[in-house]
Amino acid sequence: MRGLFLVCWLVVGVGFARAADVPPPVDPPVKISPPVDLAHLPWVDGESLTYVVSCYNLLAAQGTFTAHNKGDHWEFGLALKSLGWVDSFYPFTGQFWSICAPGLPWRSVEFGEYRFEPKRTIRERTRIDYAAHTGTREDWVKNKTVTYPVAEDAIDDIGSMLYHLRTGPWKVGDRRTVFVYESNSEKQANATCKAIETKAFGTWPAQSLLRISVLPGKGTHHRGHLTFWMTNDARRLPIHAEMEFKYGTFDMDLTKTEKVVAP
């Protein structure tokens, strides 16, 4: 059920979301993301973004993303819990953390989670060794360790990817190849800015938004589609997302913010 929420963020679009009978896409050439300007990020220490996931207007889950400046690097967190009908038949909670390496290039060095589901508990951590080009996933419940190859010199995890996509300039037609490690392998997705639109979502008034489409690429076996809308200003706030998942069609909406930068 982690995918119920996180998939919305490419992990979302990285092919963890699944739509039936959609033909596999043809992978376009790799398009590297522009360098991250660490001196001018669209978030600040202590930023908190709370989202609600719904399916056909029925509440399903809530998650709060947080950003923490540790001096020489950034760490990100996610607190996740089920709501509504999901909480009735499959209640879950989770705490996730993501640690980025100091300096440039932008890249993740650790991702972990504590997740509690009916009859199952997940406690695990993955660390990336860029010198050895490997990822090591430690399952603390099963006392099992798996090491797998990582081809890239810089790769995101599920958490850091959201923040990475918020950085740098976006204009219509821009495309970025996203490299992400998840479970025991490296995965790839392609994010494209399809339009700049003036739209309103939920309690958010009509404003200029970037519409970003994300399709799965190499390393994924599911076929799905994610679209999200992000403010076209200094905040780069993702305020709405739509995705197809094997459990149905889900929406995700930003409902609360704390300590965000000025527009």
Backbone torsions as a table, in degrees:
resi	resn	phi	psi	omega
1	MET	NA	-9.2	175.7
2	ARG	-55.7	-40.0	-178.3
3	GLY	-60.8	-25.2	179.3
4	LEU	-53.0	-36.4	-179.0
5	PHE	-103.5	-51.8	-172.7
6	LEU	-68.1	-31.2	179.6
7	VAL	-55.6	-30.7	178.5
8	CYS	-54.1	-24.5	-178.7
9	TRP	-107.3	50.2	172.5
10	LEU	73.7	-28.3	171.8
11	VAL	-46.4	-31.3	131.1
12	VAL	-23.6	123.0	177.1
13	GLY	55.3	-14.8	177.2
14	VAL	-82.8	3.7	177.0
15	GLY	102.8	7.3	177.0
16	PHE	-80.1	-25.6	172.7
17	ALA	-77.9	146.2	-173.8
18	ARG	-130.3	129.9	173.6
19	ALA	-119.5	135.3	-174.7
20	ALA	-72.7	143.7	171.3
21	ASP	59.2	31.3	174.1
22	VAL	-99.5	123.0	-176.5
23	PRO	-64.9	147.6	-179.9
24	PRO	-64.4	137.8	-178.9
25	PRO	-75.4	158.6	173.6
26	VAL	-88.3	123.6	-176.4
27	ASP	-68.9	122.7	174.6
28	PRO	-74.9	168.5	177.1
29	PRO	-58.2	149.2	179.5
30	VAL	-62.4	134.2	177.5
31	LYS	-123.6	105.3	-174.9
32	ILE	-70.2	139.5	177.5
33	SER	-65.6	148.7	177.0
34	PRO	-65.0	154.3	178.6
35	PRO	-58.0	143.1	179.5
36	VAL	-81.7	130.7	176.1
37	ASP	-88.5	96.0	-175.1
38	LEU	-66.1	-18.1	179.7
39	ALA	-83.8	-13.7	-177.7
40	HIS	-137.4	69.5	179.1
41	LEU	-88.6	152.2	-179.4
42	PRO	-83.8	17.7	174.2
43	TRP	-142.0	165.7	179.0
44	VAL	-127.6	167.5	177.3
45	ASP	-57.8	128.7	179.1
46	GLY	92.2	-0.9	177.3
47	GLU	-56.5	138.2	179.1
48	SER	-134.4	127.5	-180.0
49	LEU	-126.0	120.9	-179.6
50	THR	-108.1	129.1	-178.0
51	TYR	-120.0	150.6	172.6
52	VAL	-119.0	131.4	177.1
53	VAL	-100.0	133.8	179.4
54	SER	-134.0	156.5	176.4
55	CYS	-130.7	116.4	-176.7
56	TYR	51.8	45.0	177.1
57	ASN	69.1	10.8	176.0
58	LEU	-103.8	130.5	-178.6
59	LEU	-61.8	139.5	-179.7
60	ALA	-126.1	-41.3	-176.6
61	ALA	-160.0	163.9	175.0
62	GLN	-136.9	140.5	177.6
63	GLY	-143.0	144.4	178.2
64	THR	-121.3	118.9	176.6
65	PHE	-91.4	137.8	177.5
66	THR	-131.7	148.1	179.6
67	ALA	-118.9	135.8	-176.0
68	HIS	-133.9	121.6	177.2
69	ASN	-85.3	115.1	-178.1
70	LYS	-98.8	18.2	177.9
71	GLY	96.4	-68.1	179.8
72	ASP	-105.8	-0.3	179.0
73	HIS	-159.8	167.7	178.9
74	TRP	-107.6	144.5	172.0
75	GLU	-126.6	142.7	-177.7
76	PHE	-125.1	148.7	-179.6
77	GLY	-132.6	159.7	174.5
78	LEU	-142.5	124.3	172.2
79	ALA	-105.9	123.7	-169.8
80	LEU	-126.4	140.8	175.1
81	LYS	-152.1	152.2	178.3
82	SER	-77.7	155.3	177.0
83	LEU	-137.0	164.7	168.3
84	GLY	53.6	-133.0	-175.1
85	TRP	-64.3	-33.0	177.3
86	VAL	-66.2	-41.3	179.8
87	ASP	-64.0	-23.9	-179.2
88	SER	-75.3	-35.9	-176.3
89	PHE	-114.5	-15.9	179.3
90	TYR	-150.8	68.8	-178.2
91	PRO	-67.8	139.8	178.9
92	PHE	-150.6	156.3	170.5
93	THR	-137.9	160.0	179.1
94	GLY	-161.6	149.1	171.9
95	GLN	-124.4	128.1	-177.4
96	PHE	-126.1	145.9	176.2
97	TRP	-135.1	151.9	-177.2
98	SER	-139.9	130.7	-178.3
99	ILE	-122.9	126.2	177.4
100	CYS	-95.4	153.3	177.6
101	ALA	-72.7	152.9	174.6
102	PRO	-62.8	147.8	172.8
103	GLY	66.7	-156.4	-178.8
104	LEU	-112.2	154.5	0.8
105	PRO	-72.9	161.1	174.6
106	TRP	-63.9	123.9	178.0
107	ARG	-164.3	150.4	179.2
108	SER	-87.4	144.3	174.8
109	VAL	-118.0	-14.6	-179.4
110	GLU	-158.2	140.1	174.2
111	PHE	-141.3	135.1	-179.3
112	GLY	-146.5	168.0	-179.4
113	GLU	-154.9	147.4	165.2
114	TYR	-118.8	116.3	-175.6
115	ARG	-132.0	135.7	-176.1
116	PHE	-123.9	117.3	-179.1
117	GLU	-128.0	166.6	177.3
118	PRO	-56.0	122.3	176.5
119	LYS	64.0	15.9	179.8
120	ARG	-151.5	136.5	175.0
121	THR	-126.7	133.6	179.9
122	ILE	-117.7	122.8	172.6
123	ARG	-132.6	112.2	-176.9
124	GLU	-154.4	163.2	179.0
125	ARG	-146.9	141.4	173.7
126	THR	-120.7	131.9	175.8
127	ARG	-120.4	143.9	-179.0
128	ILE	-107.8	129.1	175.0
129	ASP	-108.1	100.3	-175.4
130	TYR	-72.0	-29.0	177.6
131	ALA	-64.7	-38.5	179.8
132	ALA	-93.1	-7.7	-176.7
133	HIS	54.6	50.9	178.3
134	THR	-137.7	155.2	169.8
135	GLY	-117.3	139.9	179.6
136	THR	-121.7	117.6	-179.1
137	ARG	-103.4	121.9	-178.6
138	GLU	-108.6	117.4	176.2
139	ASP	-97.8	104.8	-174.4
140	TRP	-76.7	-18.7	178.1
141	VAL	-79.2	-45.4	-178.4
142	LYS	-89.7	-3.6	-177.5
143	ASN	53.8	50.0	-174.9
144	LYS	-131.0	139.6	178.6
145	THR	-125.5	133.5	178.2
146	VAL	-125.3	132.5	176.1
147	THR	-113.9	134.8	-177.4
148	TYR	-138.4	158.7	-177.2
149	PRO	-75.9	145.4	173.5
150	VAL	-125.4	114.5	-173.3
151	ALA	-78.8	-31.4	-171.6
152	GLU	-83.1	156.5	174.0
153	ASP	-84.1	-12.6	178.3
154	ALA	-150.3	127.1	-176.2
155	ILE	-145.1	149.4	178.8
156	ASP	-95.9	162.4	163.6
157	ASP	-104.5	-177.8	-177.3
158	ILE	-59.4	-38.8	-177.6
159	GLY	-77.0	-46.4	-176.2
160	SER	-67.6	-24.3	-178.3
161	MET	-60.1	-43.0	179.1
162	LEU	-55.8	-45.9	-177.6
163	TYR	-70.7	-36.9	179.1
164	HIS	-60.7	-42.4	-179.4
165	LEU	-68.5	-18.0	177.8
166	ARG	-80.4	-14.9	-175.2
167	THR	-87.6	159.7	172.1
168	GLY	73.7	170.2	-178.9
169	PRO	-76.6	145.6	172.2
170	TRP	-127.1	133.6	169.6
171	LYS	-136.4	162.7	-177.0
172	VAL	-56.9	129.9	-179.3
173	GLY	96.7	-15.7	177.9
174	ASP	-64.3	140.4	178.1
175	ARG	-133.5	141.6	177.0
176	ARG	-129.2	136.4	171.7
177	THR	-88.5	126.7	-177.0
178	VAL	-106.6	124.2	175.7
179	PHE	-105.6	127.8	-174.2
180	VAL	-137.5	138.5	170.4
181	TYR	-100.3	137.2	-178.0
182	GLU	-156.3	136.3	-173.8
183	SER	59.2	-119.9	-175.2
184	ASN	-115.6	29.8	-176.5
185	SER	-158.9	168.1	175.6
186	GLU	-94.9	137.4	-179.0
187	LYS	-127.3	165.6	-174.5
188	GLN	-139.5	145.1	175.3
189	ALA	-143.2	165.2	-179.3
190	ASN	-125.3	117.9	-179.5
191	ALA	-104.5	131.2	-177.5
192	THR	-131.6	135.3	173.9
193	CYS	-81.6	111.0	-174.8
194	LYS	-88.6	-29.2	-175.9
195	ALA	-167.8	162.1	166.9
196	ILE	-114.7	117.5	-172.1
197	GLU	-126.0	154.0	171.1
198	THR	-102.5	109.6	-175.8
199	LYS	-142.8	160.2	174.0
200	ALA	-117.3	140.1	175.9
201	PHE	-133.8	129.0	177.1
202	GLY	54.7	-125.6	179.6
203	THR	-85.9	-2.1	-179.3
204	TRP	-83.8	126.8	-179.4
205	PRO	-70.3	166.6	177.2
206	ALA	-59.3	131.1	-179.1
207	GLN	-158.8	169.7	179.8
208	SER	-72.7	124.9	-176.9
209	LEU	-130.4	143.9	171.5
210	LEU	-87.9	127.1	176.0
211	ARG	-99.0	115.1	-175.6
212	ILE	-111.3	128.1	177.6
213	SER	-107.6	135.7	-178.7
214	VAL	-125.6	127.2	178.7
215	LEU	-121.2	146.2	179.0
216	PRO	-68.6	151.9	178.5
217	GLY	-131.0	-143.9	-176.0
218	LYS	-61.0	144.6	176.0
219	GLY	89.0	-4.3	179.5
220	THR	-110.5	148.7	178.6
221	HIS	-115.7	-7.3	175.7
222	HIS	-94.5	155.6	178.1
223	ARG	-121.9	120.2	-179.1
224	GLY	-154.3	-171.1	-177.7
225	HIS	-151.1	137.3	177.2
226	LEU	-128.3	135.7	171.2
227	THR	-128.3	132.6	174.7
228	PHE	-135.4	154.5	-178.4
229	TRP	-113.6	129.7	-174.3
230	MET	-127.4	138.7	-177.5
231	THR	-59.8	137.2	-178.2
232	ASN	-91.6	60.3	-179.6
233	ASP	-151.2	-168.9	-175.2
234	ALA	-65.7	-19.8	-177.2
235	ARG	-79.3	-32.1	-176.6
236	ARG	47.8	51.3	-178.3
237	LEU	-87.2	120.3	171.8
238	PRO	-72.7	113.0	-173.9
239	ILE	-104.9	-15.6	-180.0
240	HIS	-155.7	142.4	176.7
241	ALA	-140.4	147.8	176.7
242	GLU	-130.9	134.8	-177.6
243	MET	-148.6	156.0	172.0
244	GLU	-103.8	133.4	-177.0
245	PHE	-135.3	160.9	-176.0
246	LYS	-63.9	-18.6	177.1
247	TYR	-90.2	-5.6	-179.9
248	GLY	142.2	-166.3	178.3
249	THR	-99.0	127.4	-174.2
250	PHE	-119.5	146.6	172.3
251	ASP	-116.5	149.6	174.6
252	MET	-131.6	129.7	-175.2
253	ASP	-128.7	136.8	175.7
254	LEU	-75.8	120.2	-174.8
255	THR	-112.7	-18.0	-177.6
256	LYS	-154.0	139.5	177.7
257	THR	-131.8	148.2	173.2
258	GLU	-139.4	138.6	176.5
259	LYS	53.7	53.9	175.0
260	VAL	-98.5	156.1	-179.8
261	VAL	-71.0	163.2	178.3
262	ALA	-69.6	146.6	-179.8
263	PRO	-57.9	NA	NA
